[in-house]
Amino acid sequence: IFSFADIPNSKEATIINFVSPAEVYMESVGVYESSEKRKRKRKKDVKKSGVEKAVFDAKKAAVYYIIFNGTDPLVSRADEILRFNKIASSFFTKENIDNMVVYTKSQPKTITSLKNGEAIKVYIELKVNYAYIRQYLEEKLIIFSNQELNEELGYPQIMVIPARSSKK
């Protein structure tokens, strides 16, 4: 099971296009909600560092989307999810996410204030290194590599059998 701090607050992301087989251009949503006790401090915290923290959450949301969502998620089976949960806290670190997200637009597309200024939501475009994420998960033995799958399952064999003609 993930600890609450590991997973992104927002899990919203959209794939815009595949730049190459290794990179995915996405729009991602990040949310930051201050955890300060007093209302005034929450607003001040959001004003001071809310955009920066929401952009980081958007990066985590994009990586989360690549791993678990979409038409072809990297981690989908129950045993893979269990193996991933064991490394989740080390996976969603700032250094790791910065290695996986190779480009972020300098300014968010949209910045929205939530909860009367005590939270913030940003929409930002970024590029995620799909190949790096896949390689990382293969090295940590979360998923099987394509080579391992081919060795285990083998290559498909197609046999063509000619039909008998109806004439005798």
GROMACS elastic network, one bead per residue, 0.5 to 0.9 nm:
[ bonds ]
;  ai    aj funct       b0    kb
    1    82     6  0.77655   500
    1    85     6  0.53584   500
    1    86     6  0.76034   500
    1    88     6  0.83744   500
    2     5     6  0.80975   500
    2     6     6  0.64005   500
    2     7     6  0.67687   500
    2    85     6  0.58287   500
    2    86     6  0.81661   500
    2    87     6  0.89714   500
    2    88     6  0.62232   500
    2    89     6  0.72533   500
    3     6     6  0.55687   500
    3     7     6  0.72714   500
    3    88     6  0.80193   500
    3    89     6  0.71142   500
    4     7     6  0.61515   500
    4     8     6  0.84597   500
    4     9     6  0.87666   500
    5     8     6  0.76550   500
    5     9     6  0.86573   500
    5    89     6  0.81645   500
    5    92     6  0.89772   500
    6    60     6  0.89774   500
    6    88     6  0.66123   500
    6    89     6  0.55500   500
    6    90     6  0.84182   500
    6    91     6  0.81389   500
    6    92     6  0.57221   500
    6    93     6  0.78401   500
    7    10     6  0.85418   500
    7    11     6  0.84574   500
    7    57     6  0.87395   500
    7    60     6  0.73980   500
    7    61     6  0.79737   500
    7    64     6  0.77917   500
    7    88     6  0.79918   500
    7    89     6  0.85407   500
    7    92     6  0.71387   500
    8    11     6  0.61727   500
    8    30     6  0.78818   500
    8    31     6  0.82759   500
    8    56     6  0.88556   500
    8    57     6  0.54900   500
    8    58     6  0.75441   500
    8    59     6  0.85660   500
    8    60     6  0.55817   500
    8    61     6  0.54334   500
    8    64     6  0.75912   500
    8    92     6  0.86392   500
    9    30     6  0.71649   500
    9    31     6  0.59679   500
    9    32     6  0.73570   500
    9    33     6  0.88205   500
    9    54     6  0.89951   500
    9    57     6  0.66418   500
    9    58     6  0.86218   500
    9    60     6  0.88000   500
    9    61     6  0.77225   500
   10    13     6  0.85799   500
   10    28     6  0.87756   500
   10    29     6  0.63133   500
   10    30     6  0.55617   500
   10    31     6  0.57984   500
   10    32     6  0.88071   500
   10    57     6  0.69573   500
   10    58     6  0.70776   500
   10    60     6  0.85199   500
   10    61     6  0.59718   500
   10   121     6  0.89724   500
   11    28     6  0.83294   500
   11    29     6  0.73895   500
   11    30     6  0.80529   500
   11    57     6  0.88545   500
   11    58     6  0.80787   500
   11    60     6  0.81842   500
   11    62     6  0.74639   500
   11    64     6  0.68243   500
   11    65     6  0.66697   500
   12    27     6  0.87189   500
   12    28     6  0.60588   500
   12    29     6  0.54523   500
   12    30     6  0.78439   500
   12    58     6  0.81031   500
   12    61     6  0.62423   500
   12    62     6  0.74595   500
   12    64     6  0.89910   500
   12    65     6  0.73307   500
   13    26     6  0.68447   500
   13    27     6  0.56849   500
   13    29     6  0.60605   500
   13    58     6  0.80493   500
   13    61     6  0.65412   500
   13    62     6  0.55917   500
   13    63     6  0.89933   500
   13    64     6  0.88188   500
   13    65     6  0.63244   500
   13    66     6  0.88878   500
   14    25     6  0.88276   500
   14    26     6  0.55545   500
   14    27     6  0.52612   500
   14    28     6  0.63052   500
   14    29     6  0.89282   500
   14    62     6  0.80193   500
   14    65     6  0.82304   500
   14    70     6  0.86205   500
   15    18     6  0.77457   500
   15    24     6  0.69604   500
   15    25     6  0.62264   500
   15    27     6  0.65174   500
   15    28     6  0.85663   500
   15    62     6  0.88388   500
   15    66     6  0.89403   500
   15    70     6  0.84180   500
   16    24     6  0.77026   500
   16    25     6  0.55549   500
   16    26     6  0.50021   500
   16    27     6  0.67648   500
   16   125     6  0.89767   500
   17    20     6  0.88473   500
   17    23     6  0.89953   500
   17    24     6  0.61289   500
   17    25     6  0.53888   500
   17    26     6  0.70277   500
   18    21     6  0.67033   500
   18    22     6  0.80592   500
   18    23     6  0.61106   500
   18    25     6  0.59857   500
   18    26     6  0.86877   500
   19    22     6  0.76796   500
   19    23     6  0.54674   500
   19    24     6  0.56166   500
   19    25     6  0.62703   500
   19   127     6  0.84595   500
   20    23     6  0.52079   500
   20    24     6  0.70914   500
   21    24     6  0.78937   500
   21   130     6  0.77419   500
   21   131     6  0.75331   500
   22   128     6  0.84449   500
   22   129     6  0.58183   500
   22   130     6  0.51572   500
   22   132     6  0.76477   500
   23   102     6  0.86215   500
   23   127     6  0.64101   500
   23   128     6  0.56038   500
   23   130     6  0.53145   500
   23   131     6  0.70568   500
   23   132     6  0.89768   500
   24   126     6  0.83235   500
   24   127     6  0.54596   500
   24   128     6  0.52179   500
   24   129     6  0.65631   500
   24   130     6  0.64614   500
   25   103     6  0.89957   500
   25   125     6  0.73031   500
   25   126     6  0.58529   500
   25   128     6  0.65146   500
   26    62     6  0.72593   500
   26   124     6  0.83373   500
   26   125     6  0.56283   500
   26   126     6  0.54465   500
   26   127     6  0.60764   500
   26   128     6  0.74695   500
   27    58     6  0.86915   500
   27    62     6  0.78069   500
   27   123     6  0.67750   500
   27   124     6  0.55690   500
   27   126     6  0.63018   500
   27   127     6  0.86819   500
   28    55     6  0.88329   500
   28    58     6  0.53128   500
   28    59     6  0.71052   500
   28    60     6  0.89946   500
   28    61     6  0.66150   500
   28    62     6  0.57124   500
   28   122     6  0.82075   500
   28   123     6  0.57239   500
   28   124     6  0.55048   500
   28   125     6  0.62569   500
   28   126     6  0.74547   500
   29    54     6  0.81077   500
   29    55     6  0.79274   500
   29    57     6  0.76731   500
   29    59     6  0.82770   500
   29    61     6  0.69812   500
   29    62     6  0.80559   500
   29   121     6  0.69774   500
   29   122     6  0.56250   500
   29   124     6  0.65152   500
   29   125     6  0.89347   500
   30    51     6  0.88400   500
   30    53     6  0.81456   500
   30    55     6  0.56113   500
   30    56     6  0.71013   500
   30    59     6  0.74780   500
   30    60     6  0.82416   500
   30    61     6  0.69759   500
   30   120     6  0.82370   500
   30   121     6  0.56419   500
   30   122     6  0.52284   500
   30   123     6  0.65619   500
   30   124     6  0.80101   500
   31    50     6  0.85682   500
   31    51     6  0.87193   500
   31    53     6  0.79076   500
   31    55     6  0.78318   500
   31    56     6  0.89465   500
   31    57     6  0.62376   500
   31    58     6  0.71964   500
   31   119     6  0.73103   500
   31   120     6  0.57348   500
   31   122     6  0.65178   500
   32    46     6  0.76685   500
   32    50     6  0.60529   500
   32    51     6  0.77389   500
   32    52     6  0.89369   500
   32    53     6  0.61193   500
   32    55     6  0.85967   500
   32    57     6  0.72657   500
   32   118     6  0.88256   500
   32   119     6  0.55728   500
   32   120     6  0.53723   500
   32   121     6  0.65745   500
   32   122     6  0.87847   500
   33    42     6  0.82019   500
   33    46     6  0.73402   500
   33    50     6  0.77825   500
   33    54     6  0.85283   500
   33   114     6  0.84252   500
   33   115     6  0.87412   500
   33   118     6  0.63301   500
   33   120     6  0.64942   500
   33   121     6  0.87919   500
   34    37     6  0.87767   500
   34    41     6  0.85411   500
   34    42     6  0.52538   500
   34    43     6  0.76841   500
   34    45     6  0.64552   500
   34    46     6  0.62126   500
   34    50     6  0.79035   500
   34   118     6  0.61928   500
   34   119     6  0.61275   500
   34   120     6  0.88724   500
   35    38     6  0.89192   500
   35    42     6  0.67592   500
   35    45     6  0.88269   500
   35   118     6  0.89928   500
   36    39     6  0.74946   500
   36    40     6  0.87909   500
   36    41     6  0.60298   500
   36    42     6  0.50969   500
   36    43     6  0.88681   500
   36    45     6  0.77309   500
   37    40     6  0.88324   500
   37    41     6  0.72377   500
   37    42     6  0.71487   500
   38    41     6  0.53241   500
   38    42     6  0.62070   500
   38    43     6  0.87993   500
   39    42     6  0.50634   500
   39    43     6  0.63286   500
   39    44     6  0.86618   500
   39   118     6  0.73416   500
   40    43     6  0.52647   500
   40    44     6  0.62284   500
   40    45     6  0.86166   500
   40   118     6  0.86168   500
   41    45     6  0.59603   500
   41    46     6  0.85329   500
   41   118     6  0.88429   500
   42    45     6  0.51010   500
   42    46     6  0.61989   500
   42    47     6  0.85729   500
   42   117     6  0.80579   500
   42   118     6  0.53754   500
   42   119     6  0.80297   500
   43    46     6  0.51888   500
   43    47     6  0.61192   500
   43    48     6  0.85600   500
   43   116     6  0.83672   500
   43   117     6  0.55097   500
   43   119     6  0.76970   500
   44    47     6  0.50727   500
   44    48     6  0.60284   500
   44    49     6  0.86091   500
   44   117     6  0.87882   500
   44   118     6  0.82912   500
   45    48     6  0.51273   500
   45    49     6  0.60130   500
   45    50     6  0.66725   500
   45   118     6  0.81433   500
   46    49     6  0.55850   500
   46    51     6  0.74827   500
   46    53     6  0.88977   500
   46   117     6  0.71860   500
   46   118     6  0.61883   500
   46   119     6  0.61766   500
   46   120     6  0.69219   500
   47    50     6  0.57990   500
   47    51     6  0.78235   500
   47   117     6  0.80049   500
   47   118     6  0.86334   500
   47   120     6  0.88518   500
   48    51     6  0.80846   500
   48    52     6  0.88426   500
   49    52     6  0.55136   500
   49    53     6  0.62767   500
   49    54     6  0.85890   500
   50    53     6  0.52537   500
   50    54     6  0.59217   500
   50    55     6  0.84942   500
   50   119     6  0.73949   500
   50   120     6  0.63006   500
   50   121     6  0.86799   500
   51    54     6  0.50340   500
   51    55     6  0.60411   500
   51    56     6  0.86171   500
   51   108     6  0.85560   500
   51   111     6  0.78839   500
   51   120     6  0.70659   500
   51   121     6  0.79321   500
   51   122     6  0.71655   500
   52    55     6  0.52193   500
   52    56     6  0.64184   500
   52    57     6  0.87732   500
   53    56     6  0.50841   500
   53    57     6  0.62611   500
   53    58     6  0.86665   500
   54    58     6  0.61674   500
   54    59     6  0.86974   500
   54   120     6  0.69450   500
   54   121     6  0.64803   500
   54   122     6  0.62734   500
   55    59     6  0.63354   500
   55    60     6  0.87265   500
   55   104     6  0.89359   500
   55   108     6  0.77909   500
   55   121     6  0.87447   500
   55   122     6  0.67112   500
   55   123     6  0.81095   500
   55   124     6  0.72674   500
   56    59     6  0.50475   500
   56    60     6  0.63572   500
   56    61     6  0.86020   500
   56    94     6  0.80759   500
   56    97     6  0.84942   500
   56    98     6  0.89750   500
   57    60     6  0.50283   500
   57    61     6  0.60636   500
   57    62     6  0.86569   500
   58    62     6  0.61957   500
   58    63     6  0.87191   500
   58   122     6  0.75735   500
   58   123     6  0.75660   500
   58   124     6  0.72304   500
   59    62     6  0.51959   500
   59    63     6  0.64422   500
   59    64     6  0.85878   500
   59    97     6  0.69606   500
   59    98     6  0.81656   500
   59   100     6  0.87658   500
   59   101     6  0.66782   500
   59   104     6  0.84469   500
   59   124     6  0.88031   500
   59   126     6  0.77825   500
   59   128     6  0.84914   500
   60    63     6  0.52027   500
   60    64     6  0.59997   500
   60    65     6  0.85176   500
   60    92     6  0.69463   500
   60    94     6  0.89487   500
   60    97     6  0.65798   500
   60   101     6  0.87798   500
   61    65     6  0.60082   500
   61    66     6  0.86560   500
   62    65     6  0.50629   500
   62    66     6  0.63648   500
   62    67     6  0.87739   500
   62   101     6  0.84105   500
   62   126     6  0.83630   500
   62   127     6  0.88868   500
   62   128     6  0.73754   500
   63    66     6  0.51407   500
   63    67     6  0.63079   500
   63    68     6  0.87199   500
   63    92     6  0.89390   500
   63    97     6  0.76253   500
   63   100     6  0.74301   500
   63   101     6  0.77728   500
   63   128     6  0.70864   500
   63   129     6  0.89527   500
   63   130     6  0.86177   500
   63   133     6  0.80777   500
   64    67     6  0.51702   500
   64    68     6  0.60341   500
   64    69     6  0.75658   500
   65    68     6  0.54227   500
   65    70     6  0.67783   500
   65    73     6  0.79339   500
   66    69     6  0.60204   500
   66    70     6  0.68371   500
   66    72     6  0.84572   500
   66    73     6  0.61838   500
   66    74     6  0.69380   500
   66    75     6  0.89348   500
   66   128     6  0.85348   500
   66   130     6  0.74995   500
   66   133     6  0.85417   500
   67    70     6  0.84587   500
   67    72     6  0.88488   500
   67    73     6  0.53431   500
   67    75     6  0.55992   500
   67    76     6  0.82350   500
   67   133     6  0.80983   500
   67   134     6  0.86099   500
   68    72     6  0.85180   500
   68    73     6  0.50014   500
   68    74     6  0.64060   500
   68    75     6  0.55927   500
   68    76     6  0.63941   500
   68    81     6  0.89624   500
   69    72     6  0.72512   500
   69    73     6  0.52073   500
   69    74     6  0.82885   500
   69    75     6  0.86016   500
   69    76     6  0.84494   500
   70    73     6  0.57247   500
   72    75     6  0.88382   500
   72    76     6  0.86200   500
   73    76     6  0.61029   500
   74   133     6  0.89015   500
   74   134     6  0.72032   500
   74   137     6  0.85977   500
   74   143     6  0.75455   500
   75    78     6  0.85469   500
   75    80     6  0.58627   500
   75    81     6  0.62874   500
   75    84     6  0.80449   500
   75   137     6  0.89354   500
   75   142     6  0.78959   500
   75   143     6  0.70052   500
   76    79     6  0.85636   500
   76    80     6  0.66714   500
   76    81     6  0.66973   500
   77    80     6  0.53053   500
   77    81     6  0.62927   500
   77    82     6  0.88017   500
   78    81     6  0.50920   500
   78    82     6  0.62718   500
   78    83     6  0.87370   500
   79    82     6  0.51204   500
   79    83     6  0.62895   500
   79    84     6  0.86279   500
   79   142     6  0.86278   500
   80    83     6  0.50945   500
   80    84     6  0.60840   500
   80    85     6  0.86011   500
   80   141     6  0.89077   500
   80   142     6  0.56136   500
   80   143     6  0.63513   500
   81    85     6  0.61011   500
   81    86     6  0.88465   500
   81   142     6  0.79893   500
   82    85     6  0.51667   500
   82    86     6  0.67580   500
   82   142     6  0.87147   500
   83    86     6  0.54789   500
   83    87     6  0.72331   500
   83   140     6  0.89332   500
   83   141     6  0.79172   500
   83   142     6  0.55888   500
   83   143     6  0.87226   500
   84    87     6  0.54317   500
   84    88     6  0.59922   500
   84    91     6  0.87532   500
   84   137     6  0.82556   500
   84   140     6  0.87356   500
   84   141     6  0.89411   500
   84   142     6  0.59045   500
   84   143     6  0.89108   500
   85    88     6  0.50268   500
   85    89     6  0.80407   500
   86    89     6  0.77017   500
   86    90     6  0.88599   500
   87    90     6  0.55297   500
   87    91     6  0.59506   500
   87    92     6  0.88978   500
   87   140     6  0.83623   500
   88    92     6  0.62802   500
   88    93     6  0.89602   500
   89    92     6  0.59265   500
   89    93     6  0.71340   500
   90    93     6  0.58011   500
   90    96     6  0.81942   500
   91    94     6  0.88858   500
   91    96     6  0.64371   500
   91    97     6  0.77781   500
   92    95     6  0.83959   500
   92    96     6  0.64889   500
   92    97     6  0.61914   500
   93    96     6  0.53161   500
   93    97     6  0.61633   500
   93    98     6  0.85492   500
   94    97     6  0.52074   500
   94    98     6  0.60242   500
   94    99     6  0.86475   500
   95    98     6  0.51619   500
   95    99     6  0.63693   500
   95   100     6  0.88566   500
   96    99     6  0.51613   500
   96   100     6  0.64129   500
   96   101     6  0.88122   500
   97   100     6  0.50191   500
   97   101     6  0.60767   500
   98   101     6  0.52777   500
   98   102     6  0.69294   500
   98   103     6  0.89890   500
   99   102     6  0.64496   500
   99   128     6  0.89825   500
   99   129     6  0.80517   500
   99   132     6  0.81381   500
  100   127     6  0.86450   500
  100   128     6  0.57791   500
  100   129     6  0.52215   500
  100   130     6  0.75914   500
  100   131     6  0.89873   500
  100   132     6  0.64176   500
  100   133     6  0.64340   500
  101   104     6  0.73158   500
  101   126     6  0.70938   500
  101   127     6  0.58166   500
  101   129     6  0.60371   500
  102   126     6  0.76790   500
  102   127     6  0.56986   500
  102   128     6  0.58549   500
  102   129     6  0.63217   500
  103   125     6  0.85765   500
  103   126     6  0.53837   500
  103   127     6  0.50121   500
  103   128     6  0.72838   500
  104   107     6  0.83939   500
  104   108     6  0.89100   500
  104   124     6  0.74772   500
  104   125     6  0.62355   500
  104   127     6  0.65419   500
  105   108     6  0.68052   500
  105   109     6  0.85539   500
  105   124     6  0.67661   500
  105   125     6  0.58072   500
  105   126     6  0.61102   500
  105   127     6  0.89765   500
  106   124     6  0.88306   500
  107   110     6  0.86019   500
  107   124     6  0.73449   500
  107   125     6  0.89011   500
  108   111     6  0.66507   500
  108   122     6  0.61836   500
  108   123     6  0.56362   500
  108   125     6  0.72801   500
  109   122     6  0.73148   500
  109   123     6  0.53491   500
  109   124     6  0.52873   500
  109   125     6  0.73243   500
  110   121     6  0.80584   500
  110   122     6  0.55528   500
  110   123     6  0.51184   500
  110   124     6  0.72411   500
  111   120     6  0.71021   500
  111   121     6  0.57939   500
  111   123     6  0.66706   500
  112   119     6  0.87029   500
  112   120     6  0.57423   500
  112   121     6  0.50313   500
  112   122     6  0.62793   500
  112   123     6  0.87202   500
  113   116     6  0.68598   500
  113   117     6  0.54217   500
  113   118     6  0.76303   500
  113   119     6  0.61179   500
  113   121     6  0.63581   500
  113   122     6  0.88569   500
  114   117     6  0.56177   500
  114   118     6  0.63643   500
  114   120     6  0.52828   500
  114   121     6  0.69561   500
  115   118     6  0.53169   500
  115   119     6  0.58165   500
  115   120     6  0.81810   500
  116   119     6  0.75524   500
  117   120     6  0.71341   500
  128   131     6  0.88904   500
  128   132     6  0.87558   500
  128   133     6  0.86070   500
  129   132     6  0.54155   500
  129   133     6  0.65472   500
  129   134     6  0.88621   500
  130   133     6  0.52449   500
  130   134     6  0.62274   500
  130   135     6  0.86208   500
  131   134     6  0.51146   500
  131   135     6  0.60564   500
  131   136     6  0.85076   500
  132   135     6  0.50782   500
  132   136     6  0.60108   500
  132   137     6  0.85951   500
  133   136     6  0.50754   500
  133   137     6  0.62087   500
  133   138     6  0.85755   500
  134   137     6  0.52346   500
  134   138     6  0.61656   500
  134   139     6  0.86716   500
  134   143     6  0.81647   500
  134   145     6  0.83459   500
  135   138     6  0.50101   500
  135   139     6  0.61100   500
  135   140     6  0.86164   500
  135   145     6  0.80766   500
  136   139     6  0.51731   500
  136   140     6  0.62639   500
  136   141     6  0.86402   500
  136   142     6  0.87451   500
  137   140     6  0.51493   500
  137   141     6  0.61958   500
  137   142     6  0.51933   500
  137   143     6  0.59200   500
  137   144     6  0.83955   500
  137   145     6  0.89801   500
  138   142     6  0.58901   500
  138   143     6  0.52301   500
  138   144     6  0.58882   500
  138   145     6  0.58747   500
  139   142     6  0.76643   500
  139   143     6  0.84892   500
  139   145     6  0.88980   500
  140   143     6  0.80228   500
  141   144     6  0.68505   500
  141   145     6  0.89324   500
  144   147     6  0.81087   500
  144   148     6  0.60963   500
  144   149     6  0.64565   500
  145   148     6  0.51830   500
  145   149     6  0.63336   500
  145   150     6  0.86967   500
  146   149     6  0.50828   500
  146   150     6  0.61729   500
  146   151     6  0.86380   500
  147   150     6  0.51287   500
  147   151     6  0.62181   500
  147   152     6  0.86002   500
  148   151     6  0.50943   500
  148   152     6  0.60676   500
  148   153     6  0.84623   500
  149   152     6  0.50265   500
  149   153     6  0.57738   500
  149   154     6  0.74721   500
  150   153     6  0.52844   500
  150   155     6  0.61769   500
  151   154     6  0.53488   500
  151   155     6  0.81752   500
  153   156     6  0.84358   500
  154   157     6  0.89412   500
  164   167     6  0.86225   500
  165   168     6  0.77781   500
